Amino acid sequence: MIANGYSLELHFIGTHVQKPSAKPDGKGSLIFPVDFEGDALPTYRCRLIGSDTLACLVSVYEQGAEFKKKSICQDEIYSPPNSTHR
């Protein structure tokens, strides 16, 4: 997951690069859909915990995920062949 300001870019293994629109849920979290190209379309409900961790609850699968903040260089970002990554 690449976050740049309010923009998200998802690079999950086994699916295409996605740029979902995150929306506030009115309760302090942001929600956004993720298409894993299966039968379900899970929604991630996320909020910051601390200054460098994004904690998410994932609908449908009844599980959670944590993403740690890390600065990376452009050449460290995987792009599938024939991708037009910026």
ABEGO torsion letter per residue (X at the ends): XBBBEABBBBBBBGBBBBBBBBBBAGAGBBBBBBBAGBABBBBBBBBBBEAABBBBBBBGAGBBBBBBBBBBBAAABBBBBGBBBX
